[in-house]
Amino acid sequence: MARKRKKRIRRRMLLFCFIILIGLIIYFTFNIINNNEKKLSKLGYSDEEISIIIDNASIGDIRALVDKEYNEYYINIIKDTNYKKGNMGEYVSYYEEYDKALASDIVYLINNDIELPYTETLSDLINNEEFVIGNLDKYINYSKNNKKADAESIILIVNNNIDAPYSSNLVNIIKDKYFIMNNLDRYLSYQKKNPELKANDIVTNVNSNLDYKFYTNVKDADTSKKHLILVNKYFKIDKEYTSDNLVSMDLKYTYNFGELDKDTYEAFKKMADDAAKENLYIKNRSAYRAYNTQSYIYNGYVGNYGYVWAENYSARPGHSEHQTGLALDIGASGSEALGSFESTNEFSWVKDNAHKYGFILRYPKGKEYITGYSYEPWHYRYVGVDTATKIYELDITYEEYYAYFLENK
C-alpha cells in the first residue's frame, strides 16, 4: 500500500511540474509575442499588419523583421499563398539584394532553393504556365546564348528539346498547329530556301513533302493502313498490287463495268441512294484501274496533250489512287462529261455531304500545289466517316492529314 501511495504522489508531482512548465512556456511566449508586437508597432506596422505577422509567421520570422525597418513588402511576402514559416530571413536577404523582385517570385525562388540573380527574364520564366523547374539550367543557358529570346520562346524551345538558335521563324514553326518534331530540320532548311514563306506555309509544304520535287524521294505506300493508305506523287504501290476486297458494281451505280473496294462500294451506294431521295442522281464513271490500265491512260494523255498537261491531270502508273480500289470519279446521271459535273446540283450536294459517307474531295480547288493535280470536282476518295469528317471540318488535304495524324503515329 505504501508503494502505491508513493507512485501516486510521484505522478501528481510530475503532473504538477508539467503544468508549471506549460504555464511558463505560455507566459514567456506571451511575453515574447507581446514584446514583438510592441517592437513591430514601434517600427510602424499597423495593428492589422501586426495581426497578419503574428498569425502567420514563426518566432524566428518575426525576429528577422523586428531587426529591420518597416517595409510593407514583407507583409506581401507573408500574405503570399506559398509563404513558408522559417524562411523569412532568406526572403528578406534576397529582397535586400534585389529590391525590384516581386514578392511571389522571391517566395518561389527561396522555397525551391533557386540561387540565381533576379532578372525580368527569370521572373517571366518561373511565372510561365509551361515552366519546368527541372529545365531551369537549360533555360538560363539558352537565354545566355540567345539574347533576343523571350521567356515564352525559351521555354517552348527547351521543353521540346530543340537545339537550334532562336529566331521568330523557329518559334512560329513550333507553334504551328501541324508541327511535327521529326520534320524540324526539314522545316528549317526549307525556310532558308524560301525566306518569304510564313511558318504555316513552311509546315504545310514540308509535311506534304513539297520540299522535294514531285516523284522524287518516293517511298512505298503503307498498305497496312488499309483504306487510309496514301498514294500520291511521293508514295507508290507495286505494279502487282490489287485490293483483295474488290467487288463488281451494279449498273444502277455505274455507267459501265466497274469495280470498287467492298466497303467503298457500300458507302457509295448509300450516298447515291440518299442523293436519289433528293431527286439527285449520281453514278460512277471510273473506279478501280489496274496498273497497266493507268499506264495506258497516262501515256495516252502524254501523247495527246503533252507531258506537262498529263502530269497535272493524270497519275503515273503505280501512283494512282484508282489502283487501290478506294477512289472513283463521280458524274451526274444524264451528264456525259466529267468536266460538267461541277455545274450540277448533284455536285453541290456531294461536296457538302460526301464526308458523312466516308468520302473526301481528293483534289480540291486552291490546293493544287499540295496534291500535285489540277482541281478535280469529280474525284472522291473513301477514307471512312471519322477521317472524312475531320478532313472536311479542318479543310485540309489528305496529304496534310496523313502526315500529321497517321504517318508519325
C-alpha positions in Angstrom: 0.0 0.0 0.0 2.9 2.4 0.9 4.5 1.6 -2.5 1.2 2.5 -4.4 0.9 5.7 -2.4 4.4 6.8 -3.3 3.6 6.1 -7.0 0.5 8.3 -6.8 2.5 11.1 -5.1 5.2 10.8 -7.8 2.6 11.0 -10.6 1.0 14.0 -9.0 4.4 15.8 -8.7 5.2 15.1 -12.3 1.8 16.4 -13.4 2.2 19.5 -11.3 5.7 20.1 -12.8 4.3 19.6 -16.3 1.5 22.1 -15.6 4.1 24.6 -14.3 6.3 24.1 -17.3 3.4 24.6 -19.7 2.4 27.8 -17.8 6.0 29.1 -18.0 6.1 28.4 -21.8 2.8 30.2 -22.3 4.0 33.1 -20.1 7.3 33.5 -21.9 5.7 33.0 -25.3 3.1 35.6 -24.5 5.8 38.0 -23.3 7.8 37.4 -26.4 4.8 37.9 -28.7 3.8 41.0 -26.7 7.3 42.4 -26.9 7.5 41.6 -30.6 4.1 43.3 -31.1 5.4 46.4 -29.4 8.6 46.4 -31.4 6.6 45.9 -34.7 4.3 48.7 -33.7 7.2 50.9 -32.9 8.6 50.2 -36.4 5.4 51.5 -37.9 3.4 48.3 -38.6 -0.3 48.8 -38.2 -2.5 46.7 -35.9 -3.8 44.8 -39.0 -0.3 44.2 -40.3 0.9 43.0 -36.9 -2.0 40.6 -36.7 -1.0 39.2 -40.1 2.6 38.7 -38.9 1.7 37.2 -35.6 -0.9 34.8 -37.1 1.3 33.5 -39.9 5.0 33.9 -39.0 7.2 31.9 -36.7 9.1 33.5 -33.8 12.2 33.3 -35.9 10.5 35.0 -38.8 9.3 37.8 -36.5 12.7 38.2 -35.1 14.0 38.7 -38.7 11.5 41.5 -39.1 12.0 43.4 -35.9 15.7 43.8 -36.8 14.7 45.6 -40.0 13.0 48.9 -40.7 9.3 48.9 -41.6 8.5 47.6 -45.1 5.1 46.8 -46.4 6.8 44.5 -48.9 7.4 42.0 -46.0 3.7 41.8 -45.4 3.2 40.9 -49.1 5.6 38.1 -48.7 3.8 36.7 -45.6 0.4 37.0 -47.4 1.7 35.0 -50.4 -0.1 31.6 -50.6 3.3 29.8 -50.8 4.9 31.5 -47.9 6.7 29.1 -45.6 7.4 29.7 -42.0 11.0 29.8 -41.2 12.1 31.2 -44.5 11.6 34.9 -43.7 15.3 35.6 -43.1 16.1 34.3 -46.6 13.2 36.1 -48.1 14.4 39.4 -46.6 18.1 38.8 -47.6 17.1 38.2 -51.2 14.9 41.3 -51.2 17.7 43.4 -49.9 19.8 42.4 -52.8 17.1 42.5 -55.4 14.5 45.1 -54.3 12.7 45.1 -57.6 11.7 41.5 -57.3 8.1 40.5 -57.0 7.2 39.1 -53.5 5.7 36.0 -55.1 8.9 35.5 -57.1 11.1 35.7 -54.0 8.9 33.2 -52.2 9.1 30.8 -55.2 12.8 31.1 -55.6 13.7 30.7 -52.0 11.2 27.9 -51.4 12.7 26.0 -54.4 16.4 26.7 -53.4 17.0 28.6 -56.7 20.1 30.7 -56.1 20.1 33.0 -59.2 20.3 36.7 -59.7 16.9 38.2 -60.1 16.1 39.4 -63.7 13.0 40.1 -65.7 13.7 37.0 -67.8 13.9 34.8 -64.7 10.6 36.2 -63.4 9.0 35.6 -66.8 10.3 32.1 -66.8 9.1 31.0 -63.4 5.7 32.6 -64.0 5.1 30.8 -67.3 2.5 28.0 -67.1 4.8 25.7 -69.1 7.8 26.3 -66.8 9.5 23.1 -65.7 11.8 23.6 -62.8 14.0 20.7 -63.9 14.8 22.6 -67.1 15.8 25.8 -65.3 19.5 25.4 -66.1 18.7 24.8 -69.7 16.5 27.8 -69.9 19.2 30.0 -68.4 21.9 28.7 -70.7 19.7 29.1 -73.7 18.9 32.7 -72.6 22.6 33.5 -72.3 23.3 32.2 -75.8 20.2 33.7 -77.4 19.9 37.3 -76.0 16.8 38.2 -78.1 14.7 35.2 -77.0 11.9 36.0 -74.7 10.9 33.6 -71.8 7.9 32.1 -73.6 10.1 31.2 -76.6 12.9 29.9 -74.4 10.5 27.5 -72.6 8.9 26.4 -75.9 12.2 25.6 -77.5 13.8 23.9 -74.4 10.8 21.9 -73.5 10.7 20.5 -77.0 14.4 19.5 -76.7 15.2 21.6 -79.7 18.9 22.5 -80.2 18.6 25.4 -82.6 19.4 29.1 -82.5 16.5 31.4 -81.6 14.5 33.1 -84.4 10.9 34.2 -84.6 10.5 31.8 -87.6 11.6 28.9 -85.4 9.1 29.8 -82.7 6.3 30.3 -85.2 7.1 26.9 -86.8 7.0 25.1 -83.5 3.7 26.8 -82.6 2.0 25.8 -85.8 -1.0 23.5 -85.3 0.5 20.8 -87.6 4.1 21.0 -86.4 5.9 17.6 -86.5 9.0 17.3 -84.5 10.6 14.8 -86.8 10.4 17.3 -89.6 12.2 20.1 -87.8 15.4 20.0 -89.7 13.5 20.0 -93.0 11.4 23.0 -91.9 14.5 25.0 -91.1 16.2 24.0 -94.3 13.1 24.8 -96.4 12.7 28.1 -94.6 16.2 29.2 -95.5 15.5 28.4 -99.2 12.1 30.2 -99.0 12.5 33.1 -96.6 9.4 34.8 -97.9 7.1 32.0 -96.7 5.1 32.1 -93.5 5.6 29.5 -90.8 2.2 27.9 -91.6 3.2 27.5 -95.3 6.5 26.0 -94.4 4.9 23.4 -92.1 2.2 22.6 -94.7 4.6 22.3 -97.6 7.2 20.1 -95.8 4.5 17.9 -94.2 3.2 17.4 -97.8 6.8 16.6 -99.0 6.9 19.7 -101.2 10.5 20.3 -100.1 11.2 17.5 -102.7 10.2 17.7 -106.3 7.3 15.5 -107.4 8.2 11.9 -108.0 11.5 12.2 -106.0 12.2 10.7 -102.6 9.5 8.2 -103.4 8.5 5.7 -100.8 6.4 2.5 -100.8 2.8 3.2 -99.7 1.9 1.7 -96.4 -0.7 -0.9 -97.4 -1.2 -2.0 -93.8 -3.2 1.2 -93.3 -6.0 -0.4 -95.4 -8.5 2.3 -96.5 -6.2 5.0 -95.0 -3.4 4.3 -97.4 -1.8 7.3 -99.1 -0.9 7.0 -102.8 0.4 10.2 -104.5 3.5 11.5 -106.2 5.6 10.6 -103.2 4.0 7.2 -102.3 3.7 4.4 -104.8 2.1 1.0 -104.8 3.6 -2.1 -106.6 2.7 -3.0 -110.1 1.1 -6.2 -108.9 -0.9 -4.6 -106.1 -4.6 -5.3 -106.2 -7.1 -4.9 -103.4 -8.2 -8.2 -102.0 -11.6 -6.8 -101.4 -12.8 -5.8 -104.9 -16.4 -6.2 -105.9 -18.2 -5.6 -109.1 -20.6 -2.6 -109.3 -24.2 -2.8 -110.3 -25.2 -0.8 -113.4 -27.6 1.2 -111.1 -24.5 2.8 -109.7 -22.0 2.9 -112.6 -22.2 3.8 -116.3 -20.1 0.9 -117.4 -18.5 -2.1 -115.8 -16.6 -1.1 -112.7 -15.1 -2.5 -109.5 -14.5 -1.0 -106.1 -13.3 -2.0 -102.7 -16.3 -3.5 -101.0 -16.5 -1.0 -98.1 -16.1 1.8 -100.6 -18.8 0.5 -102.8 -21.3 0.0 -99.9 -20.6 3.6 -98.8 -21.1 4.9 -102.3 -24.4 3.0 -102.8 -25.7 4.6 -99.5 -24.6 8.0 -100.7 -26.2 7.5 -104.1 -29.4 6.2 -102.7 -29.7 9.1 -100.3 -29.0 11.6 -103.1 -31.8 10.0 -105.1 -34.2 10.8 -102.3 -33.4 14.4 -103.0 -34.0 13.8 -106.7 -30.3 14.0 -107.4 -28.7 11.1 -109.3 -25.0 10.2 -109.3 -23.1 7.4 -110.9 -19.5 6.1 -111.0 -17.6 6.9 -114.2 -14.3 5.4 -113.3 -13.4 3.3 -110.3 -10.7 0.6 -109.9 -7.9 0.7 -112.5 -5.1 -1.9 -112.7 -1.5 -0.7 -113.1 -1.5 -1.4 -116.8 -4.7 0.4 -117.4 -3.3 3.5 -115.6 -0.2 3.2 -117.7 -2.2 3.2 -120.9 -4.3 6.2 -119.8 -1.2 8.2 -118.6 0.8 7.6 -121.8 -2.2 8.4 -123.9 -2.5 11.8 -122.2 1.2 12.4 -122.8 0.8 11.6 -126.4 -2.3 13.6 -127.0 -1.8 16.6 -124.7 1.9 16.7 -123.8 3.9 15.8 -120.7 3.1 18.9 -118.7 -0.7 18.6 -119.1 -0.6 14.9 -118.4 1.4 15.5 -115.1 -1.4 17.8 -113.9 -4.3 15.6 -114.8 -3.2 12.0 -114.6 -1.1 9.9 -112.2 1.9 7.9 -113.3 1.3 4.2 -113.1 1.9 3.0 -109.5 0.9 6.4 -108.2 -2.8 6.4 -108.9 -5.4 6.1 -106.2 -7.7 4.2 -108.6 -5.4 1.2 -108.3 -6.3 1.0 -104.6 -10.0 0.5 -105.4 -10.8 3.2 -102.9 -11.3 6.1 -105.4 -13.9 6.8 -108.0 -14.9 9.6 -110.4 -18.5 10.6 -109.9 -20.7 12.0 -112.5 -24.3 13.3 -112.6 -26.7 10.9 -114.2 -27.5 12.1 -117.7 -24.3 14.2 -117.9 -21.7 12.6 -120.2 -18.7 14.7 -119.4 -16.9 14.8 -116.0 -15.9 18.4 -116.7 -19.5 19.5 -116.4 -20.1 17.8 -113.0 -19.2 20.9 -111.0 -22.1 22.9 -112.6 -24.7 20.3 -111.4 -26.9 20.2 -108.3 -25.5 16.8 -107.7 -22.0 18.2 -107.3 -23.2 20.8 -104.7 -24.9 18.0 -102.7 -22.0 15.6 -102.9 -19.5 18.3 -102.0 -21.4 19.1 -98.8 -22.4 15.6 -97.8 -19.7 13.2 -99.0 -17.9 13.2 -95.7 -21.0 11.8 -94.0 -20.4 8.6 -96.0 -16.7 8.5 -95.6 -15.6 10.3 -98.8 -13.3 13.3 -99.4 -12.9 15.6 -102.4 -9.4 14.4 -103.0 -8.1 17.2 -105.3 -9.7 20.4 -104.1 -9.5 23.9 -105.6 -6.7 26.0 -104.3 -4.7 23.0 -103.1 -3.2 22.0 -106.4 0.3 22.8 -105.3 -0.1 20.3 -102.5 -1.9 17.5 -104.3 0.1 17.9 -107.5 -3.1 17.7 -109.6 -5.5 20.2 -111.1 -8.8 20.7 -109.3 -11.0 17.6 -109.9 -14.5 18.2 -108.6 -15.4 14.6 -109.6 -12.7 12.6 -107.9 -13.6 11.3 -104.5 -11.7 9.0 -102.2 -13.0 6.7 -99.4 -11.3 7.1 -96.0 -14.1 6.3 -93.6 -16.6 8.6 -91.9 -14.5 9.7 -89.0 -11.4 10.6 -91.1 -13.5 12.2 -93.8 -15.4 14.3 -91.4 -12.2 15.5 -89.7 -10.7 16.4 -93.1 -13.9 18.2 -94.1 -14.0 20.2 -90.9 -10.3 21.1 -90.9 -10.4 21.9 -94.6 -7.1 20.3 -95.3 -5.9 17.8 -98.0 -5.3 14.2 -97.4 -1.5 14.8 -97.7 -1.7 17.1 -94.7 -3.9 14.9 -92.7 -1.8 11.8 -93.4 1.4 13.5 -92.3 0.1 14.8 -89.0 -2.4 12.3 -87.9 -1.2 9.0 -89.4 2.3 8.8 -90.7 4.1 9.6 -87.4 1.7 7.8 -85.1 
